[in-house]
């Protein structure tokens, strides 16, 4: 007989950049590991109602239901249990947190959340919390010097947290030289650089934040090609490619095109409903890509995504 999936509401409570976590009792499933507050969604409850109730019961905090925002949904099979983690965030919890059920609770910075301290299904939650809601991609340029100048100008205005350095017109030596310069420029502005192409770029630019694999590069990999501690992203367009990205233990994917885009005229467009279906099965942060604007960020998030990615979000045409 098929095992029933358990719907679990998970609350990420953030206060001034710190996250509230608890330790699971040793006698429970996944005992001894850290967890975010929450619990099973009961019949007749919405996930938001469950979170308001569970967070108060577990920690004493009061959460305005209107303050809850979706983060990510994750389906995970532990072998002995199948769960759907429905993750929501609030920055407006009121009161002092205490372990009302005897569990230790503490506030930790995001940088202190370690994968092996949490149940396996929590890894994408940690990624989703650390990733921004928009992913910048470099656009047209005339020369390597023009690319550097445009990047510095745009990053000063937009201050993106992460930028994919996409520069198909450069040879390998030019690309890596530009990447090293962009890493230094970005470091002073709080912007990380993701190298576009094969993971071998990291050998030449070790201070980059990670690598974003176009599908052709991801397809050639049979294991995660970058070390832990570096971001790994993959460009995906369908369910099979998403499955492969998950097998590579990718930290996030871009998915599209969601809407018509002038850079790929005539490409099949998936729309938000298909995007939502793919996101529901992805179990990792997903950025909508293709024909999207900053105004579409909310739609992407409401459909389960991390946010939006693209060139026109921040980069003018040449």
Secondary structure as UniProt FT lines:
FT   STRAND          5..15
FT   TURN            16..17
FT   STRAND          18..23
FT   TURN            26..27
FT   TURN            29..32
FT   STRAND          34..35
FT   STRAND          37..40
FT   TURN            43..44
FT   HELIX           47..59
FT   HELIX           65..67
FT   STRAND          69..77
FT   STRAND          82..90
FT   TURN            100..101
FT   STRAND          105..109
FT   HELIX           110..112
FT   HELIX           115..117
FT   HELIX           120..122
FT   HELIX           123..130
FT   STRAND          134..137
FT   HELIX           144..158
FT   STRAND          162..165
FT   TURN            168..169
FT   HELIX           172..187
FT   TURN            188..190
FT   STRAND          192..196
FT   TURN            199..200
FT   HELIX           201..204
FT   TURN            206..207
FT   STRAND          210..213
FT   HELIX           215..219
FT   TURN            228..229
FT   STRAND          231..236
FT   HELIX           239..247
FT   TURN            248..249
FT   STRAND          252..256
FT   HELIX           262..264
FT   TURN            265..266
FT   HELIX           271..282
FT   STRAND          285..289
FT   HELIX           294..296
FT   HELIX           297..302
FT   TURN            303..304
FT   STRAND          307..310
FT   TURN            312..314
//
